[in-house]
Amino acid sequence: MKNLYNQYSFFKTILFTTAVAMFFVSCKGTPNAAATDAPAATQTPVKVTTIDQSSLVNYTELNATSSFMQKNYVKANAIGYLQQVYAKIGHYVNKGELLFTIKTKEAQSIGNSINVLDTTFKFSGVNKIKASDHGYVTQLSHQVGDYVQDGEQLAIISDRSSFAFIMQLPYEMRGVLKGNENVQLNLPDGTKLTGRVASFMPTVDTLSQTQGVVIKVDSNIPIPENLVARARIVKSAKSNTISLPKSAILSNETQTEFWVMKLINPTTAVKTPVTKGIESGDRVEILSPKFSNQDKIVVTGNYGLADTAKVKIVQ
């Protein structure tokens, strides 16, 4: 009986020892399994850029319409019939060029009778009308054979020397224009002209509160009237200033706070508040902080990134 009891105690000890060993093995294996199954931190693919130091120009564009400021009205100098019409619509004429001849009413009635009676009397009854200045014939009111009164309008010549662009400037921007003696004009066909501010119109449009500004251009290219160009006005300019692409700048919904995502190591980007300056094209001036040429700023893939985000640089 005693031997049987001893065997029972021996087997009980072995079973207890085995259970304890299995418990510790199980507990030891659990963390390893958890560690194996834990997913790695997600890395957002991004592209990065560095600062650029260059000149930036902030400008605005306004409409400017071509116009002949002065028009010369060609008028009849006698009562009679138009015998010849040399003027043609759209043609350029020089000062003193013959435009019309008028045969007076009396000459038309009596014909050559006076010259037959007195051969020494040279009477033709034909008056010549010449251009008073250079320009384009923009309107022609009569043709050969028309009966006209003395002083009646025959044609309109747009004075070429008076050609200019009229830019509509918001009145509050008059101060900005003081530094823009020269204005770049971009025509619809891509032609670029350099104009100079000549004068200001003495009136302001009631509704738009804009003032006409006369911009003179030196160009041999014939430009039609009423052509709308875009006039570029420089608002501010900076030289040798730090800038980043616009896509690198993030902001809140109210556009009151701005920041960039700056890399502190190859895989971590942190939120860095910035103060913006002027904008020019796709570049934005950075007033603060002072980034170095070695700083890497996220330029794509930055939208929605949290502070201290894990990233992966891609080409």
CORVENDA-V442860 format. One record per residue. N is the residue number from 1. NEAR is the number of other ideal C-beta (glycine too) atoms within 12 Angstrom. D_CENTER is the distance of its C-alpha to the mean C-alpha in whole Angstrom. Layout:
# CORVENDA-V442860
[[N:NEAR:D_CENTER] [N:NEAR:D_CENTER]]
This chain:
# CORVENDA-V442860
[[1:7:109] [2:8:108] [3:9:107] [4:10:105] [5:11:103] [6:12:102] [7:13:101] [8:14:99] [9:14:97] [10:14:96] [11:14:94] [12:14:93] [13:14:92] [14:14:90] [15:14:88] [16:14:87] [17:14:86] [18:14:84] [19:14:82] [20:14:81] [21:14:80] [22:14:78] [23:14:76] [24:13:75] [25:13:74] [26:14:72] [27:14:70] [28:13:69] [29:14:68] [30:14:66] [31:12:63] [32:13:63] [33:12:62] [34:12:59] [35:11:58] [36:11:57] [37:10:56] [38:10:53] [39:9:50] [40:11:48] [41:13:45] [42:13:41] [43:19:39] [44:24:35] [45:20:33] [46:33:30] [47:24:28] [48:31:28] [49:30:26] [50:24:26] [51:29:25] [52:26:23] [53:20:23] [54:18:20] [55:20:18] [56:30:15] [57:25:13] [58:25:11] [59:26:8] [60:25:7] [61:21:5] [62:33:9] [63:28:10] [64:37:13] [65:29:16] [66:33:18] [67:29:22] [68:31:25] [69:25:26] [70:21:30] [71:24:32] [72:32:36] [73:25:38] [74:38:41] [75:24:44] [76:33:48] [77:24:50] [78:29:53] [79:22:55] [80:31:55] [81:29:54] [82:36:51] [83:29:53] [84:22:50] [85:28:46] [86:24:44] [87:34:41] [88:19:38] [89:18:35] [90:19:32] [91:22:34] [92:22:34] [93:33:37] [94:18:38] [95:18:40] [96:13:43] [97:24:43] [98:21:45] [99:38:44] [100:39:47] [101:28:50] [102:39:52] [103:31:56] [104:27:58] [105:19:60] [106:20:63] [107:24:62] [108:22:62] [109:15:65] [110:17:67] [111:16:66] [112:19:68] [113:15:71] [114:18:71] [115:16:70] [116:12:73] [117:12:75] [118:11:74] [119:10:73] [120:9:72] [121:13:70] [122:11:66] [123:20:65] [124:21:62] [125:27:60] [126:24:57] [127:29:54] [128:23:51] [129:37:47] [130:23:45] [131:31:41] [132:23:40] [133:27:37] [134:23:35] [135:35:32] [136:32:32] [137:34:34] [138:30:32] [139:23:35] [140:26:38] [141:23:41] [142:28:44] [143:20:46] [144:19:49] [145:15:52] [146:22:51] [147:21:53] [148:33:51] [149:20:52] [150:18:51] [151:15:48] [152:23:46] [153:22:43] [154:38:43] [155:38:39] [156:29:36] [157:39:34] [158:36:31] [159:27:31] [160:28:29] [161:18:29] [162:24:27] [163:37:24] [164:38:21] [165:40:17] [166:38:18] [167:41:15] [168:31:15] [169:35:15] [170:22:17] [171:21:20] [172:14:20] [173:24:17] [174:19:19] [175:14:20] [176:24:17] [177:31:17] [178:15:20] [179:18:19] [180:30:16] [181:16:19] [182:21:17] [183:36:13] [184:27:11] [185:39:11] [186:24:9] [187:24:12] [188:18:12] [189:13:14] [190:10:12] [191:19:14] [192:19:13] [193:31:15] [194:22:16] [195:34:17] [196:23:19] [197:32:19] [198:23:23] [199:18:24] [200:21:23] [201:22:24] [202:9:27] [203:14:27] [204:19:24] [205:15:23] [206:9:26] [207:7:24] [208:16:20] [209:15:22] [210:24:19] [211:26:20] [212:30:20] [213:38:19] [214:32:20] [215:42:18] [216:28:21] [217:32:20] [218:17:22] [219:22:22] [220:10:25] [221:16:23] [222:17:24] [223:30:21] [224:20:22] [225:26:22] [226:18:20] [227:28:17] [228:24:14] [229:36:11] [230:28:8] [231:40:9] [232:29:7] [233:36:10] [234:26:11] [235:23:13] [236:22:15] [237:21:16] [238:24:19] [239:15:21] [240:12:23] [241:28:22] [242:31:23] [243:36:20] [244:42:20] [245:26:18] [246:23:17] [247:22:19] [248:40:22] [249:33:21] [250:33:23] [251:20:24] [252:12:26] [253:7:26] [254:7:25] [255:10:23] [256:11:25] [257:17:26] [258:28:25] [259:29:26] [260:42:27] [261:40:29] [262:37:31] [263:34:34] [264:20:37] [265:13:39] [266:14:38] [267:22:39] [268:25:38] [269:37:35] [270:25:35] [271:26:32] [272:31:31] [273:22:29] [274:30:26] [275:21:25] [276:30:21] [277:23:19] [278:26:16] [279:25:13] [280:29:11] [281:17:9] [282:16:12] [283:29:15] [284:33:16] [285:35:19] [286:37:22] [287:20:25] [288:16:28] [289:19:30] [290:15:30] [291:28:30] [292:14:31] [293:13:30] [294:11:33] [295:27:32] [296:31:30] [297:42:28] [298:39:27] [299:31:24] [300:23:25] [301:27:28] [302:36:28] [303:18:27] [304:13:30] [305:29:32] [306:18:35] [307:19:36] [308:18:38] [309:27:37] [310:25:38] [311:33:36] [312:22:36] [313:24:34] [314:14:33] [315:8:31]]
